[in-house]
Amino acid sequence: MSGAIRRGISFTVRAAFTALGLATGCGQLLGLEDPPAPSECVKDADCGSGRTCVEFECVDVCRGSACTANGGQAGEPAHNPAGGAGAGEGGTGGEAGAGASSGAGEAASGASGRGGQSGSSSSTSGGAGGADGGSSGVPPMGGEGGETPTTGGAGGAPAAPECEPEDSRCFVCAGERYVADTQCREGACTEASGCINPRSCSGGVTRCGSNENCCKSLPAPGGEFLRSCDAYCQACDPVPRDHPATLGNFALDAFEVTVSRFRTFVVQYSGLKPEAGSGKNARNAADVGWRAAWNEFLPDTREELERSISDDPESVEDLCGELGTWTSTPDVNEKKPINCVSFYLAYAFCIWDGGRLPTEAEWNYAATGGSEQRVYPWSSPPESSQIGAEHAVFGQSEDYPLGPSDVGQLPAGNGRFGHSDLAGNVAEWVFDDYASCYPTPDQCSDCGYSSADSLRVLRGGSFVSADSGVLVESRIAAGEGYNFAGFRCARDL
């Protein structure tokens, strides 16, 4: 690979260490945490009682006991002196009206209005539809000894299926993920903190791919697989590549970290270093997280940080070259992946953003489609070796490379769990040390291997990789930042 491609970043070694104060909510923070506006949030605690944080907006928590597929509130029961209660789910964003009084009949049912609140109950007629024209319910059946049947209220049909498990803060209903009866509109949620709202998307360009949240964090259901083994399980010198691993559930960014997301980090960067021990993998007892010794590899000021990743021909620290995606002011690169960052800077960003770097096993699991052991992230069937320009950004000339493209532009190349650009565009830093094969023991459970100073692993290949370089099994050793390297963050579930 030419020198123009493999140039790395050198940070000036600094001895000063400034401890980072503890922060609550979305994880350990690096630098200053600006208080959100009254209507904005990055964690549930910003919203006050009875509200929750969904995609940086404080929204009301549904008061009904039933979960609805569109986030509405369950309707109130009809009042039946000698009959059964009627209840159902509300319309999109609206509340179902109270049921009308009736005799000993069956429950009233109907659709609530869309976006508006149903009318109040009446002893002679049902509540009116919502402001956008919801319909009233159907009349109930008369019962023995009951009074004249009346029109039912504007309650919706009962929600189905019910949410499971009911005692979990983060749960699944009708295939969607919810927290505190409120749907996490995009991405995953955690029992500890609710909907995942990475603070790097609290400003700037926030929509990527097909108008999706650039910070969307997709869950990867845990399971067993063989590390760096595709459908053909090619040999790894000197032993076969059959190292098994078991992973619990985790979340991984749907997209590579963009320039815009990284800009939010740079703007708030003040030279503060991550707290020692932050960024741990909660499932790995051996993981010590961020090491204080790594502080010396981070810039001391925002100005030093920008110089280290800039394309500035006048600067002696311009080690990224013309393929660097960072610019001093926002421009057409905002949706491209940030590149030229070192392992240490990538790890510090993920900690600041409320996450961590994925372990090599986690990244590998997402790319191989779990136990499917895919050849490429998009391979279906898993043994398919089909690859083309519709799948990945790869194969550019090393002499005249164009560099990475906007993230999420090739949905045909998405992995099994929905993650984009796992192959090509930019290679991605993972947490682990590099080893030619894998450390012992062969069997690992939520494993990740890290020492104080060593070469790290880049996975997935890049815009200058050949088709063999973007195979799921492809992995290389790296020491510093490169203009063909970027990253994405992982989060505990």
C-alpha positions in Angstrom: 0.0 0.0 0.0 1.4 3.4 -1.0 2.6 6.0 1.5 -0.2 8.3 0.5 -2.7 5.8 1.9 -0.9 4.5 5.0 0.2 7.7 6.6 -0.7 7.8 10.2 -1.2 10.3 13.0 1.4 11.1 15.6 0.2 12.8 18.8 2.7 14.8 20.8 3.2 12.9 24.1 1.9 14.9 27.0 2.6 14.1 30.7 -0.3 16.1 32.1 -3.3 14.1 33.3 -6.7 15.6 34.1 -9.3 13.3 35.6 -12.7 13.4 34.1 -15.6 14.0 36.5 -18.3 11.4 36.7 -21.4 12.1 34.6 -24.9 10.5 34.7 -27.3 9.4 32.0 -25.8 8.6 28.6 -22.4 7.5 30.0 -19.0 8.9 30.8 -18.5 12.3 29.2 -15.4 13.8 27.8 -15.2 17.6 28.1 -18.1 19.8 29.0 -21.7 18.7 29.1 -23.9 21.5 28.0 -27.3 21.5 29.7 -30.1 20.7 27.2 -32.8 23.1 26.3 -36.1 22.6 28.2 -37.6 20.6 25.2 -34.3 18.7 24.5 -32.6 15.8 26.2 -29.9 13.1 26.1 -31.2 11.1 29.0 -34.5 10.5 30.8 -33.5 12.6 33.8 -33.5 15.7 31.6 -37.2 15.4 31.1 -38.6 15.4 34.6 -41.3 13.2 36.1 -43.7 11.4 33.7 -41.6 12.1 30.6 -38.9 10.1 28.8 -36.2 11.0 26.3 -36.8 9.7 22.8 -34.5 10.9 20.0 -33.4 14.0 21.9 -37.0 15.1 22.6 -38.9 14.9 25.9 -42.2 13.0 25.3 -45.0 12.0 27.6 -45.0 8.5 29.0 -48.1 6.6 28.1 -50.3 6.2 31.1 -52.2 3.1 29.9 -51.2 -0.3 31.0 -51.3 -1.8 27.4 -48.5 -1.1 24.9 -49.6 0.0 21.5 -47.8 -0.5 18.3 -48.0 3.2 17.4 -47.3 4.7 20.9 -50.9 5.7 21.6 -52.6 5.3 25.0 -55.0 2.6 25.8 -58.7 3.6 25.9 -60.6 3.8 29.2 -63.2 1.1 29.8 -66.9 1.6 29.1 -69.1 1.9 32.1 -71.5 -1.1 32.1 -73.7 -1.5 35.1 -74.0 -5.3 34.5 -71.7 -6.0 31.6 -68.1 -6.4 30.7 -65.6 -3.5 30.3 -64.5 -2.2 27.0 -61.0 -1.0 26.3 -58.6 -0.6 23.4 -55.6 1.2 22.2 -55.5 4.8 21.1 -54.7 6.1 17.6 -51.3 7.5 16.6 -50.4 10.0 19.2 -53.9 10.3 20.5 -55.9 9.2 23.5 -59.0 6.9 23.3 -62.2 8.4 24.6 -64.1 7.1 27.6 -66.8 4.5 26.9 -70.4 5.5 27.2 -72.7 4.0 29.9 -74.7 1.1 28.7 -76.7 -1.9 29.9 -75.5 -5.4 30.4 -73.8 -5.6 27.0 -70.5 -6.4 25.5 -67.6 -4.0 25.4 -67.8 -1.1 23.0 -65.0 -0.8 20.4 -64.0 1.6 17.7 -61.1 3.6 16.4 -59.9 6.8 18.1 -59.0 9.9 16.2 -55.6 10.4 14.8 -53.6 13.0 16.6 -56.5 14.4 18.6 -58.1 13.5 21.9 -61.5 11.8 21.9 -64.5 13.5 23.5 -65.7 12.8 27.0 -68.1 10.0 27.8 -71.9 10.4 27.8 -74.8 8.4 29.2 -76.5 8.6 25.8 -73.8 8.5 23.2 -70.2 7.7 22.7 -67.2 10.1 22.8 -66.6 11.9 19.6 -63.7 11.0 17.3 -60.4 12.8 17.4 -59.6 16.1 15.8 -58.5 14.4 12.5 -61.7 12.6 12.0 -61.7 9.4 14.1 -64.8 7.3 14.1 -67.1 6.5 16.9 -67.5 3.0 18.2 -70.1 0.4 17.3 -73.2 0.0 19.5 -72.9 -2.7 22.2 -75.1 -5.7 22.3 -78.0 -5.3 24.7 -78.1 -7.6 27.8 -80.7 -9.1 29.9 -82.4 -6.6 32.1 -80.2 -3.8 30.6 -81.4 -0.4 29.5 -81.6 0.7 25.9 -78.3 0.1 24.2 -76.3 3.2 23.4 -73.5 4.1 21.2 -70.1 2.9 22.4 -67.1 5.2 23.1 -64.3 5.8 20.7 -61.9 3.2 22.1 -59.6 1.2 19.8 -59.2 -2.5 19.4 -57.2 -4.3 22.1 -53.4 -4.3 21.5 -52.0 -7.6 20.3 -49.7 -9.1 21.1 -49.1 -7.9 24.7 -45.7 -6.6 25.6 -43.2 -9.0 27.1 -41.7 -9.0 29.6 -43.9 -6.6 31.5 -41.5 -6.0 34.3 -38.6 -4.9 32.0 -37.8 -1.2 31.4 -36.8 -2.1 27.8 -39.1 -4.6 26.1 -40.4 -5.7 22.8 -44.0 -5.3 21.6 -45.2 -6.3 18.1 -41.6 -6.4 16.9 -40.8 -2.8 18.1 -38.7 -1.8 21.1 -40.2 0.3 23.8 -39.1 1.9 27.1 -41.6 2.9 29.8 -44.5 2.3 27.4 -42.9 4.7 24.9 -41.6 3.4 21.6 -37.9 4.0 20.9 -38.6 5.3 17.4 -35.1 4.4 16.1 -32.6 1.9 17.3 -32.1 0.0 20.5 -32.9 0.7 24.1 -31.4 -0.4 27.4 -33.0 -1.4 30.6 -30.6 0.9 32.5 -31.0 4.1 30.6 -33.9 3.7 28.2 -33.8 4.7 24.5 -30.2 5.1 23.3 -29.6 8.8 22.3 -25.9 9.2 21.6 -25.0 12.8 22.3 -23.0 13.1 19.1 -26.3 13.5 17.2 -27.6 16.4 19.4 -26.6 18.8 16.6 -25.3 19.0 13.1 -26.2 16.6 10.3 -28.3 13.9 11.9 -29.8 12.0 9.0 -27.9 9.4 7.0 -28.5 6.7 4.5 -32.3 6.6 3.7 -33.1 9.5 6.0 -32.2 7.5 9.1 -30.7 8.7 12.4 -26.9 8.8 11.9 -26.5 7.7 15.5 -28.9 4.8 15.3 -27.7 1.9 17.4 -29.0 -1.4 16.2 -29.2 -4.4 18.5 -27.4 -7.6 17.7 -28.9 -10.7 19.4 -26.3 -12.7 21.1 -25.3 -16.3 20.2 -22.5 -18.6 19.2 -20.3 -18.4 16.1 -16.8 -19.2 14.9 -14.5 -16.2 14.9 -13.1 -15.1 11.6 -14.6 -18.1 9.9 -16.6 -17.8 6.7 -18.8 -20.4 5.2 -15.7 -22.2 3.9 -13.7 -21.9 7.1 -10.4 -21.2 5.3 -7.2 -22.2 7.1 -5.4 -19.9 9.5 -1.7 -20.7 9.8 -0.8 -22.7 11.8 -4.3 -23.9 13.1 -7.7 -24.0 11.5 -9.8 -20.9 12.0 -12.4 -22.5 14.2 -12.2 -20.5 17.4 -15.7 -20.5 18.9 -17.2 -17.6 20.8 -20.4 -16.9 22.7 -21.8 -13.4 22.9 -24.6 -11.8 24.9 -26.8 -9.1 23.4 -25.2 -5.9 22.4 -25.8 -2.8 20.2 -23.6 -1.5 17.4 -23.9 1.7 15.5 -25.7 1.3 12.3 -23.3 3.6 10.5 -19.6 4.4 10.8 -19.1 7.6 12.9 -19.5 10.6 10.6 -17.6 13.8 10.3 -20.7 15.6 11.7 -20.9 13.4 14.8 -17.2 13.8 15.4 -17.5 17.6 15.0 -19.8 17.7 18.0 -17.1 15.9 20.0 -14.4 18.3 18.7 -16.4 21.4 19.6 -16.7 20.2 23.2 -13.2 18.8 23.4 -11.2 20.6 26.1 -8.2 18.3 26.6 -9.9 16.3 29.4 -9.2 12.6 29.3 -11.5 9.7 29.9 -11.7 8.5 33.4 -9.5 5.4 34.0 -11.8 2.3 33.9 -14.5 3.9 31.7 -15.6 2.3 28.5 -15.6 -1.2 29.9 -17.5 -4.1 28.4 -20.0 -4.9 31.1 -20.1 -8.6 30.2 -16.3 -9.0 30.3 -14.9 -9.2 33.9 -11.4 -9.1 32.6 -11.9 -5.8 30.7 -10.2 -2.9 32.6 -11.6 -0.2 30.2 -9.6 3.0 29.5 -6.1 3.0 30.9 -4.6 6.1 32.4 -1.4 5.5 30.5 -3.2 6.1 27.3 -3.9 9.7 28.1 -0.6 10.7 26.7 -1.8 9.7 23.2 -4.6 12.2 23.2 -4.3 15.9 22.2 -4.3 18.4 25.0 -6.4 21.0 23.3 -9.1 21.3 20.7 -6.6 23.0 18.4 -4.1 20.2 18.6 -6.9 17.7 17.9 -8.1 19.5 14.8 -4.5 19.8 13.5 -4.0 16.1 13.9 -6.9 15.2 11.6 -6.8 18.1 9.1 -5.7 18.3 5.5 -3.4 21.3 6.1 -0.4 21.4 3.7 1.2 24.1 5.8 1.1 22.0 9.0 3.9 19.6 9.9 1.2 17.5 11.6 -0.6 17.0 8.3 -0.3 13.2 8.2 -3.7 12.5 6.7 -3.2 14.0 3.3 -5.9 15.1 0.8 -8.1 12.1 1.6 -8.8 13.3 5.1 -12.6 13.9 5.6 -12.3 16.5 8.4 -12.7 20.1 7.5 -12.5 23.1 9.9 -16.1 24.2 9.0 -19.0 22.0 7.9 -19.1 21.2 4.2 -20.1 18.3 1.9 -18.1 15.8 4.0 -20.4 15.9 7.0 -22.0 12.5 6.1 -18.7 10.8 5.3 -17.0 8.7 7.9 -14.4 10.5 10.0 -10.9 9.1 9.2 -7.3 9.6 10.3 -8.2 9.0 14.0 -6.1 6.8 16.2 -7.3 3.8 18.2 -7.1 6.0 21.3 -9.0 8.9 19.9 -11.7 6.5 18.5 -12.0 4.9 22.0 -12.2 8.3 23.7 -15.0 9.4 21.4 -17.1 6.3 22.1 -16.7 6.8 25.8 -17.7 10.4 25.5 -20.7 9.3 23.4 -21.9 6.9 26.0 -20.5 3.7 24.5 -17.3 1.9 23.9 -15.3 0.4 21.0 -16.7 -3.0 20.0 -14.6 -6.0 20.7 -13.2 -7.9 17.7 -15.6 -10.7 18.5 -18.6 -8.4 18.5 -17.7 -6.7 15.3 -17.0 -10.1 13.7 -20.3 -11.4 14.9 -22.3 -8.5 13.4 -20.4 -8.8 10.1 -20.7 -12.6 9.7 -24.4 -12.6 10.6 -23.9 -14.5 13.8 -23.9 -18.3 13.2 -24.6 -17.8 9.5 -20.8 -17.4 9.0 -21.3 -15.2 5.9 -18.5 -14.7 3.4 -19.4 -11.0 3.1 -21.8 -9.1 5.4 -24.5 -9.2 2.7 -24.0 -12.8 1.6 -27.3 -14.6 1.2 -27.0 -17.6 1.1 -24.0 -17.3 3.5 -21.6 -19.0 1.1 -22.3 -16.5 -1.7 -19.1 -14.7 -2.9 -21.0 -12.2 -5.0 -19.6 -8.7 -4.7 -20.1 -5.5 -6.7 -20.2 -1.7 -6.5 -23.8 -2.0 -5.1 -22.4 -3.7 -2.0 -19.4 -1.8 -0.8 -17.0 1.0 -1.5 -13.8 -0.8 -2.4 -11.2 -1.5 -5.1 -10.1 2.1 -5.7 -6.6 2.6 -7.2 -4.0 3.3 -4.6 -2.4 5.8 -7.0 -5.6 7.8 -7.5 -8.0 6.9 -4.7 -11.2 8.9 -4.3 -11.6 8.2 -0.6 -14.7 7.1 1.4 -18.3 7.9 0.5 -21.2 9.1 2.6 -22.2 6.4 5.0 -25.2 4.2 4.4 -25.4 4.7 0.6 -25.4 1.0 -0.2 -28.2 -0.7 1.6 -27.7 -3.8 -0.6 -24.4 -4.3 1.4 -26.0 -4.2 4.8 -25.3 -7.0 7.2 -27.9 -9.4 8.6 -28.8 -7.1 11.5 -29.0 -4.0 9.4 -25.6 -2.5 9.9 -24.1 -0.5 6.9 -20.6 -0.4 5.5 -19.2 -3.3 7.5 -17.2 -4.1 4.4 -15.3 -1.3 2.6 -15.5 2.5 2.9 -13.2 2.7 5.9 -11.6 0.0 7.9 -12.8 0.0 11.5 -11.0 0.0 14.8 -12.0 -2.6 17.4 -11.0 -2.9 21.0 -8.6 -5.9 20.8 -4.9 -6.3 20.5 -3.7 -7.9 17.3 -2.6 -11.5 17.2 -1.9 -13.6 14.1 -4.5 -16.0 15.3 -6.6 -15.8 18.5 -5.3 -15.9 22.1 -6.1 -19.0 24.2 -8.4 -20.3 25.4 -10.0 -21.0 22.1 -13.5 -20.8 23.6 -14.4 -17.3 24.7 -17.5 -15.8 26.2 -17.9 -12.0 25.6 -14.1 -11.9 25.3 -11.9 -8.9 24.4 -8.1 -8.8 24.7 -6.3 -5.6 25.5 -2.9 -4.7 26.9 -1.3 -1.3 27.8 0.5 -0.8 24.4 0.4 -3.0 21.3 -0.8 -3.1 17.8 -4.6 -3.0 17.4 -7.0 -4.6 14.9 -8.7 -3.0 12.0 -11.7 -4.9 10.4 -13.7 -4.7 7.3 -11.3 -3.4 4.7 -11.6 0.0 3.0 -12.0 2.0 -0.2 -8.6 0.8 -1.5 -9.0 -2.9 -0.5 -9.4 -5.6 -3.1 -12.4 -7.9 -2.9 -10.4 -10.3 -0.7 -9.6 -7.4 1.7 -13.3 -6.8 2.5 -14.1 -10.4 3.3 -15.7 -10.8 6.8 -12.6 -12.8 7.9 -10.2 -10.0 6.8 -8.2 -8.4 9.6 -5.0 -6.3 9.8 -2.7 -4.9 12.5 -2.4 -1.1 12.9 -0.7 1.3 15.2 -1.8 4.8 14.5 -4.5 6.7 12.5 -4.8 6.3 8.8 -6.8 8.0 6.1 -8.4 4.6 5.2 -9.5 3.9 8.9 -12.5 5.0 10.9 -14.7 3.3 13.5 -18.2 2.8 15.0 -19.2 2.4 18.6 -20.8 -0.4 20.6 -23.2 -0.2 23.6 -24.2 -2.6 26.3 -27.8 -3.9 26.4 
